[in-house]
Amino acid sequence: MSFFRGLSNLSKLRSRVGEQSCLSSSVRWIQMQSSSSLDLRSELQELIPEQQERLKKIKKEYGTVQLGNITVDMVLGGMRGMTGLLWETSLLDPEEGIRFRGLSIPECQKLLPAASPGGEPLPESLLWLLLTGKVPNKEQVDALSAELRERASIPDYVYKTIDALPITAHPMTQFSTGVMALQVQSEFQRAYEKGIHKSKFWEPTYEDCLNLIAQVPVVAAYIYRRMYKNGQIIPLDDSLDYGANFAHMLGFDSSQMLELMRLYVTIHSDHEGGNVSAHTGHLVGSALSDPYLSFAAALNGLAGPLHGLANQEVLLWIKSVVDECGENISTEQLKEYVWKTLNSGKVVPGYGHGVLRKTDPRYSCQREFALKHLPNDPLFQLVSKLYEVVPSILLELGKVKNPWPNVDAHSGVLLNHYGLTEARYYTVLFGVSRSLGICSQLIWDRALGLPLERPKSVTMEWVEKFCKKGA
């Protein structure tokens, strides 16, 4: 049975993003039947055998089908655009943006259970969707919330490990270190050492992944309070959901900030498998490294300025605009500042994307949130002006394939508005979110028995000889 089936009445699902007037007629949509089980593990136990058979059938029937040609540009350009990974949990389309198990962000906002009617999706509901391909009901999501709270206990040695680092260490360094300290409790490592059969690899992986997803907000909040709030720790609240609890442990309890954190964690959770953090998690996991080792490696990739650290750079750049030109900057002044940035050999942070060729839907839904809750915020108004100015300038350069804003162009301004002003910390928020997608896929990697990743590399001499021979 496929995860997907046709949707006959697309007109009911109008897009909430301004530039999308309706959903594509070619959308294939998630099956909506939900089992009576409240237990996520039981759902997976039913789904895995049929997906294993599905993979076997694909290998048998289509194993020799060519998916594309490899060019020298691809080899020299960081494998850009090569189709070479299986990533079940999400798919990124250059024109449409991300789809989680076939659902766009507006569809997720409409269909996934929220904390209150009309609110933003609960991250737990997206986790259920990523793992099962099904939209859960509120009762199932509440049960998963309770389970994650039960799994969120942190051993003291993890805190001591983090405390051994200088308080000035970058938050991502502290976060990655904390995840590595959590690795001591890995169920997968213990099971592998005892000789578990490979057909059961997914089971201790599931336990590790659910524990990891539950624990990373607690570790991340500890780092924030350690660095910026004199070490005054706020414990987890058993009455709150995943996203709201994260905001609460950071020290933010306004209803709008709780909603923002639910939205933030949901839209940052997964972005198919080719980005650095997702690919790194998959690559390290393919060596049968446990989820903690795999996710720590993914975090170290996320910490790069060309990936997750960009959200830090965006807010710092926007604040540099204000420092030099003031909050009431004119369009002409803004154009001059953008050109000044570009002429200095730098990029405008938050613009462009390796795959997308239109405005990132994750940017659009954050803009929608801002228009609803903080339309008069000066930094939001500046972000709106940048949206009007930057794309045309980048197009004028003639070298940019995507002049449109990505997810990082907006998130910092929202966080800053509600008091989370420490830009150096922003990538940790991204890391907490990304645990949902990377861990979901890692469970399926184990369930499907995906092999060790081992692409072929060549030298420049090999490329030169090969091309001359074929000329």
N, C-alpha and C positions, 0 to 999 in steps of 0.2 A: 504494500500500500504506500503510495507516495505521500510526502508531507504536504503536497500542494494539490489543490483542485481549482477548477475555474470559478470565477466569480461572475454571476450572471447580471447582477444589478449594480454596476459600478457607480451609477449616478448618485447613490446614497452616500458615497464616500468622497465628498468634495475636499479638495486640498485646502489646508489652513495656511499654506504659504502663499504670499501675495502674487508671485509670478507664475503660480501654477493654478490654472482655472479649473481643471478637472483631472481625474486620474486617467492614465493611459488605458486604452481599450485592450492592450496586450497584457495587463497585469494578471499574474496568477497569484492566488491568495491562499493564505493559511487555512487548513481545515479547522472548523470552529468547534467540533464536538470535543467536549472535555470529559474525561473519565471521572468517576465519582471519587477516585483516590485523591487524598490530600497530600500524599507522600510523593515527592519528586523522584526519589530513588526507584519507587515502584513503577512510576511512569517510564523511566528509562529502561528498566528491566524488561518491560513489554516491547519497547521500541527497538532496542539494540539488535535482537536477532533478525528482524525484517530488514533493517538497514545493512546488516552484514551480508545478507543474501542479495540485496540490491547492489552492493559494491561488487560482489562476485560476478553478478550478471553483467555489470558494466565492463568489468575487466575481460570477461569471456567474449562478449559481443562487440565491444568497441575498442579493445586494447590496441589495435593497430591503426586506429584513425588518427590522422595528423591534425594537430590543433593550430599549427602555424609554422612559420619559417623563422629561424634565428639569423639575425643579421650581425655584422661586425659592430654596428652602432649599439645594438643591445648588449653585446658582450663588454664593450668599452664603457657603456653608459650605466653601469650598475644593474644589469639585467632588467632595465626599465621596460615594462610592458610584456615581458615573457609570461606566458601562461604555464605555470609550473607547480602550483600548489592546490591541494584540496582543502577548502575552508568552508565548512557547512553552515556556520552560524550567521554569516552575513555576506552580501555581495555588493560591490561598489560599481555603479554605472557612471561613466563620464558625464552623462547628461542629467540623469535622475538623482544621482547621489546614492547614499547608503540605503540598503534594504535589509532589515533584520528578519531572517527567515521569510523573505518575500514581502514584508510589510515596510512601507516608507515611514518616515518619522511622523508625518501627519496622521497616518493610519494607526500607528502605535499610540499617539496621543488620544485618538478617538476610541480605540478598542481595548487597550490594556487597563486593568483596574487602577484606580487612583485612591489617594487617602480620603478624598471627598469628591462629590460629584463635580465634574468639570475641571478637576485639578490635573496636575501633571502625572504621568505614569509612575507607578512605584517601581524602583529598580528591581525589586524581587520579581515583579511580573515579567520584566524583560528577561531576567535570568531564566525563568521557567520557559519563556518563548524560545530563547536561544538553545536551551538544552533539549526541548521536546518538539519544537516546531508547532506548538499549540498555544492558543491564547488561553490563559488560565482564568478561572473565576476568582472572585474576591476571597472566598473561603480558602481556596488553595494558596493564594498569595499570603493571607494572614498566617496560615500554618507554616509556610516557608519563612516568613518574617520571624516567627517564634523560634523556629529551628536555628536560624542564623544567630539570633541572640543567645541561644544556649551554647552555641559553638564559639562564642566570641571571647572566651577567657584567655588571658595572656600569661604565660609563665613569667616569674620574676626575672629570670636570667635574660629575657629579651630586653626588658627595660635596662638592666645593668649593662648589657652589651651596647645599647644606644648611648647610655650615659658615659661610657668609656671614650666616646668621641668628643672632640671639642664642640662646644655649643655653636661655634662659628661654622662648623662643617655644613656644606650645602644640604638643605632638607632632603634632596633625593639621595645623597650619600647615606644619610641617617636612615632613610626609608628602606633602601636596598639592604643595608646592614641588618635592620630589624627583621626583614623577611628571611634573610639567611639564618638569623638566630632561631626563627620559628622552625626552620628545616629540621632541627633536632627531633621534632615530634612526627616526622613523616611516616605515615602508615604504609605508603608504597615502598619506601626503602626497606622497612622491616619485613613486609610481605615478600619482596623480591629476594631478600637474603635467606628467607625460609624456604624458597623454591616454589612460589605460586605459579600455577599454569598460566601461560600467556593469554588464554581465553578469559581469564579473570582479572587481567591487569586493570581493567577499567574500574573495578570495585574499590580497591584502596586509593586509586587516583581520584575517584569521586569523593571519598572521605577527605583526602588532603585538600581538594579544590574547594569543597564547601567550607572546611575549616579556614582555609586561606582567605576566601571571600569574606567570611564573617570577621576575621581577625584584623585585616588590613586597615579598616577605618579606625579601630582602636589604637593601633600602632601609629597611624598617620596623625591622629588627634594628639597623641602623647608628644610627638615630635613638635607639633605646632605650639602646644602649651609650654613645652620645655623651652623652646626658642624665643617665644614672643610674649608669654604670659607668666613669667617668673615661676614656671614649673607647677602652677596651680591646676591640677588635673581634675577634669570633670568626668565622673563615671557614666557608663552606658545607662540609658533609661529603658526599663523593660516595657514601657507603654508605647514606645516609638518604633516606627518602621526604619528600614535600613538607611535611606537618605536623610530622614529627619534626625535619626540618632547621630549620624556623622556630623551634621551641622551643630547639634546640641553639644556633642563632646568637644567640638572646636570652640564653642562658647557663643553660638548664635541661635536664638530661640524665636525670632519673629516668624510669624506664619509665612510671610513671603520668602524669607531666607530658606525655610524648610522646603517650600515648593521649588525654589531655585535649585537646591541641592538634589532633589529628586530628579529634576529635569537634567541637571548637569551630569549626574552619574549615568543616567539612561542614555543620553546622546553620545557620550564619550566612551561607552562600554566596548564597542567593537567597530572596526572599519576594514573589513575583510582581512586576508592573511598576508598581503604583500608589504604593508608598512613595517617599519623597522622593529617596533616592539612586538607586534603580533608574529612576524616572521621569526624573530629571535626566540620567542617562547616556543614556537613550533619546532624550530631547528634544534634547540637544546633538548626539548622534550623527546625528539625523535631518537636521541641516544639513550632513551629510557631514564634520563635524569628525572627526579621526582618533581612535582609541581612547584615546590618552593624554589629549587634550583632554577627551574625553567622561568618562573615569574621574576625572580631576582635578576636574571640575565635580561629579560624583557624590559625591566625598569631601567637598567643601565643603558639600553638603547633609547628608551623614552627620554632619558636625561640629556640627550644631545640637542643642540640648538636648531638643527634642521628637522627635529621631530617634536617631541612634547615640550621641550624647553621654550618653544616659540611663544607659548601663551604668556610666559614671564616677560619675554622681550617685547611683546605687543604693548602691554600696559606701560612698561618703562618708556617705550618710544612715544606713546600718546602723552604721557606726563611730560616728556621733554618738549613736545609741541607746546603744551600749556605754559611750561616754564619760560620758553623763549618768546612766545607770541601772545600768551594770555588765553583765557577761556573763550572770549568773544572774537576769535580769529575769523577774518573774512575768508571767502572762498579763494581770492587771489593770494592772500598770505599763505593759505594752506597749500595751494599749488606750488608756491615758491619753496616751502619747507619740504614737500615731497621731492621736488627736483633736487634740492640741496642734499637730501638723503641719498638719492640715486647717484648723483654726480660724485659723491664721496666714496663710491664703490660699495655701498651697502644696499640691502633690499628694504622694501617697506614691509615690516613684519605683519603677518596675518593675511597677506595676499598671495595668491597662487596656490597650486596643488599639483602633486605628481600625477594624479589621475583625473580629477574633476575638471570639467571645461565650462562649468556654470557656477553661479553662486552656491556655496555649500548649504544644503538644507539645514545643517546644524547651526549655521550662522542665522539663517532665516527664522528658525523657531526661537532662538535667543532674542533676535530683534523683536519678534512678536511679543515675547515676554516683557521686554523693556517698554514697548509701546503701551502695554497694558498697565504696568506697575510703576515705571519710572520715566515717563516721557519727557520730564523737564530736567533730568539729570544732565549737567553740563558736559560730562565726558561722553554720555550716550549721544548727545546732540553732535559732539565732535566726531564720534564714530559714524554717525549718519552722514555728516559732511564728507568724511573720507570715502564713503561708499559712492558719493556723487563725483568725487574728484579723481581718486586713484585709478580706477579701471581705464579711463580714457588716456591718462598719462602713460600707463604701462603699455597700452595698445600703440601709442605713439612711438614708443621705443622700438616696436617691431620685432622683439625677440621673445616675448612672453606668450606662451600658449594659453595660459589661464590668468587673466587679469582680475579675477573676481575674489572676494573675501572668502576665507575658510573659517573653520570653527574657532580658531584662536583669535580672530579679529574682534570677537565680541565678548568672550567669556570673562576676561579680566575686568571689564567695565562694570558688569553685573555684580561680580564678587566685591569689587571696590565700593560700589554703592551701598552694600549692606554691611560694610565694615571690615571685610576681609581684604585688607589693603596690602598685605605683604606679598609682593609679586614673586619673590624667590620661592615661595611655597606652592605656587599654583600648579606646578607639574606633579606634585604629590597628589593633588586632587585628581588629576588626569590618571595617575597610576592606580589609585583606588578604583576608579571607574573601569579601567582597562582590565582589572582582575576578572570581571564578569565574562568578558568575551574570550580572553586568552584561556581561562580555566574551562569554560564551556567547550571550547574546541579541543582542548587537551584531553578531556574525558572521551570525546568522540574519536580522537586520534588513537587512544588506547582500545576503545571498543571495536573500531574498524581494523585494528592491527596495522596501521600505516607504518611504512618502513623507515629506516634510517635515511635522513636526507643527505644526498651525496652528489651534488651537481659536478660536472666536469669543468675544470679550469684549463686555460691555455696561456702560453706566453705571447708576447708581441711578435717574436720571431716566428712562432707557429702560425699566427694570423697572417703575417706577411708572406710566408711561403705558400700557405693555403690559397690566398687570394691571387698570387702571381700564377700559381699552377692552374687556377680556374679561369684566368683571363684569356 
